[in-house]
Amino acid sequence: MGNSAAAEPNHSSDQISEVAVIVRRVVASRVSDRDVADEIVQETLARVLATRGRLVDGAMLPYAITIARNLVASHWRSIDIGRRHEHRLLDRRASDQPEDRVVEEEETQAIRAALDRLSPQERDLVVAHEVSGQDTRSMADDLGSTPRAVVAQLHRTRAKLRVEYLFEMHGQPPTSHCHPVLLSLSAGDRRRQSELDAGHHLLDCDFCAAVSEQLFDQRSKVEGETRIPIRIDADIVTARQTGRDIAVQAGFSGTEATVIATAISEIARNIVRFARRGEITITALDDGELSGVRIVARDAGRGIADIDQAMTVGYTTYGGRGLGLPGSRRLMDEFEITSEVDRGTTVTMTKWHRK
């Protein structure tokens, strides 16, 4: 990996940031929607860096502006076509259909059944707090406990209730390992997740992979951590937009955040292209004078037999034009990759920002 890095063209992260500033201005003057503008900027950077070996000095910026203008023009053409066919796609009638009421009733019954699966003490606790509105201090007095202990008990009970609700809605899990894994995810218990190897279980178990998305939705942020399941192209958009937002919150400029989002996009695209499924975890970091963002991407793909070759600039197994692993490494401050054949790949990358 060290030798391949030495041969890379000298397009540093600072150069990319400078290009991104101007590209963003060009796009923003033509597209008012921020999300669409971000998409165009990120796609522009990806295309520019993909051709880095064929660009002479001074050509990167003009080439980037040309790409951005073309992408903006393509965007407006697609909008125009959509408007002309809108009447065929939209039904603006209010949705109050019988099937909606059936779904609501099913959900209500599932909640009741999930409550029945709790112990009497657990059920009384959650009902007193969630339904009757009793505060934790008075609950602690009734139980001869402390408010902190009651909060912890409520946390565990809610986690169990969420899992039991999912079983009522989707059926019983296929293995005995599923229940403790989902419970550890619902509770946000990292130690237990590690003991159970929950990450790889999710990648190998279709049932848990499907139902766990609802747990991720409810526990999307745990101590600055956000998880995004990756399966289809739409998940790539979600991952890079989420990464950009977290980077801005961590103190990065809009341009720096775009660079981070671009690296996330490339890693997510690899998961969709080469693996059955995967997950990206984005964590905000604070290290005294520095703040940062760490991205961990795991998949259950076929793995990488030769990591050194995969990290060589220009190497591709599909003929694509994206940045790939080498480009993502170049955009970040820290980059680590591990892989097992027939088990999957984990990429960990970090970007730092001085406060």
N, C-alpha and C positions, 0 to 999 in steps of 0.2 A: 504493500500500500504506500510505503514511503517513496519508492522509485516512481510510481505512476504520478504521485502528486508533484514531483519535481518537474515532470514534463508538461504540466498543464499550462495553457496560455495565461498570461499575466492580467486576467480580468478579475480584479479583486472585488471584495464585497463593497468597498468604498466606491469603485467605479460603477458598479451596478446600482448603488444607491443614487449616485449623481444622475445616471440615465433615468432611473425610476422617477426622480423629482420632475424632470422635464416631461416625461411621458404622461405622468399623472396630470400635469397642467394641460397638456394637449387633449387628453381624454375628457377631463372635467369641463373644458370649454365647449364640448360637444354633447356630453351625456350628463344629465343632472342626477340620475339615480346612482347613489353611492355604491350599492352592491354591484350593479352592472359595470360601473366604472372600475371597481376593484377587479372584477373578472377580466376585463379587457387589459388592464395594466399587468396583471399576473400572467395572462396568456402571452402578452408582448414580451415580457422578460424571459419567459420560458423559450420562446422562439429565438430570441436574440442569443441567449446563452447556448442554445443547441447548435448555432452556427458559428460559435466563437472561434473555431480553428480556421475559418475561411474569411474572417474579417480583418482587414488591415487596420493599422492605427488610425483613429479618427472616424472610422466608418460605423462604429457601434451605434452612436447617437442618431445619425440620419436614418440608418436602417431601422432602428427602434421606432422612430417617429412615423416612418412609412408603414410599418406593420400596424401601429396603433391606429392610424387613419383608416387603413383597410378594414380592420376589425370593427371600428366604429361604423363605417359605411355598411358593412355586412349586418351589424346589429340593427340599424335603422331599416334596412331592406326587409329583415325578418319581422320587424314590428309592423311594417306596412302590409306585408302579406297576412299577418295575423289579424289585423283590423278588417281586411277584406273578407276574411272567412269567419269572423267572430260570430256572426249570426248562426253558423252551423255548429258551433262548439258550446255556446252558453245557454243555459236555461235559468232565467232570473226569477223563476217562481219560488216562493217561499217553500222551505223544506220542512213539512210537518207530516211526515208519512207514517203509516201504521208500523212499518218495520223499525222506525226510530224508537217508538214506544216499546216495541218488543225487546230491542237491545237494552234499553234502560231497565226494563223489568228483569232481564237476565243478569245485568250487573248488580242490581239490588239483591237478587237471590244469592248471587255469588258472595256478596259481602256478608250476608246473614250466615251462609254456610261456613265462611272463613272464620267468623266470630265464634261459631259453635266448635271449631277445631281448637280454640284457645282453652287454656285451663280456666276454671271459674275465677281464680284470682286475677289472671291476666285480663279476662273479659271485663270484670268489674272495674279494673284499673283504667282501661282504655275508654270504657263507656262513661265513667265518672268524669274523666278529663275532657274527652272529645264531644260528648253529647250533653252532659249536665253542666260542663263549664267549670268544674271545680279546679281551683288552682293547686299547684304542687305543694305549697306550704301547708295548706289545710289537709291535703291528702297525706302528707308526711305525719302530721299530728294524729290523724285517724289510725295510721298504720304503726305508729311508734317508731318512725324512721326519720330520715333527713330529706330535705328537698332535693339535694343532689342525687341521693340514692333513688328517689322516685323518678327523677328525670331519666336516669340511666335505665330503670326498669321500663319506663314508657318507651324509650328508644328501642329496646330489645323487643318489646311487645308489638310495636308498630312494624318493625322489620319482619317479624313472624307473620303478622296479619297480611302484609303485602304479598309474601310468598304463598300463603294459603289461598289468598284471593286469586293469584295467577293459576294455581293448580285447579281451582274450581272453574276458571274460565277456559283453560287449555287442556285439562286432563292431567292425570298423574305422570310423573317423570319416568323415563325408561330405566334409570339405574338408581341404586341407593346413594350414589355419590352426588346426585343432582341436588337433593334437598339441602344438605349442608353447604354446598357451593353457593346456591342461590340465597340462602340465609346469610352467608358471610357478605355477599354483595349487597343485599338489602340493608344490612346493618352498617356497611362501610367498614367492616372489621378487616383491616389489612393483614394483621398477623395471622388470622384464621385463613384468609385468602391464600397467603403464602404457604401455610401448612398443607392446604388442600390442592395446591397448584391450580387455583381457580382459573387463571388465564388460559392455560392450555386446555382445561376441561371445556371452557366456553368455545374454543376453536374446534374441538373435536365432537361436541354434542350438539346436534341440530336443535333439539328441544330447548335446551338451556340458552343457546344462542338466540333463539327466537323470543323467548319470554323475558330474557334478561334485559332487552332493550327498554322495556317498561320500567325496570328497576333503575337503569341508567338515567332514564328521563327524570325519575323522582330523586335520584341521588346524583344529578349531573355534575354538581360541584361539591367536592369534599376537600376542605382545607386548600382551596385554590386549584383543585384538580378537576379536569373535565375529560370525560371519555366519549368517544364517538365510534360506534360500530361502522365498519367499512365493508360494503359488499358491492355497491353499484356506483355509477358515475355521479349520481346526485349526492352520495356520501362524501365524495371528494370536495364538492363545493361547500358542504357543511363544515368539513374539517378545516379547510383553508380560511373560511370566513370566521370560524370560531377562533382559530389560531391568531388571526389578525387582531380580533377584538381583545383577546387576552394580552397580546403583545403591547397594544396601545395602553391598556390598563396598567401594565407593568412599567410603563414609562418610555417605551420606544416611540420614535417618531412615526408618522404615517408611512414614510418611505421605508424605514427599517422594518416596520410591521409587514409591509408588502413583501420584502425579501424573505422574512420568516414564513409568511403564508405560501410563497412560491415553493420553498423547500418542503413544506408540509404537503402541498399539492402533488409534488413529484413522488413522494413516498407513498401517499395514498393511492396514486395512480398505479404504482407497482403492485400494491395489494390487490386492487380490482383486476389487474391484467393477469397476474401470475398465481394468485391464491384463491382458495375457495371463499375465505372470509378473513377478516382481521379486525383490529381495533387500534385506534390511536388515542393515547392519553397525553393531554397537554397540561402542564403544571407551571404556575407562576412561581418564581423563585425570588428570595431575598437573602442576600449574603452581605449584610452590612452596607458597604459603599456601593455594592453592585446589586442590580435587579436583573432578572432574566426569565427566559422561558425554556422549559425542557419538554421535548417531544419524544415519546416512546411509541414506536409502531411495531406491533406484533401481528404475524399472520400464520396461517396453518397451511402454507403452500408446500411445494416440493422441496424447498430449501435451495441453498446455493452451494454447489460442489466446490467451486474455486472462487473464494472471496476476492483474492488479489486481482483476478481477471475481471470480475464484475466491477471492481473499483477503478479499472483502467478507463481513461477518457476515450470515448468513441465506441466502447464495447456495447453491443446490443444484441439481444436474441430475437428481436421482433421488428427491427428496421424503423423504430420510432425516432422522432426528432426531439424528444424531451430531454431534460437535464440528466435524469437518471440518478443513481447513487453518487457518482463523482461530483455532479453539479450541486447536489444537495449538500454534500460535505463541504464544498467550497464556500457556500453561502453561510455556513454556521461556524461557530467558534470551536465547538467540540463535537466529535462524531465517532460513534462506535457501532460496529455491526457484528452480530453473532448469528450463526445459522447451522441447522442440522438437517441433513438430507432426509426428505420424507416427513419432517416434523415441523419445519417452519423457520422463519427468520425474525429477528428482533433488531430494530434500528433505534439507537438512542442518540439524540442530537440536542445541543444546547446553544443558545445565543445569549450573550451577556451585554448589559447596558450600564454604564456608570451613571449614578443618580445625579 
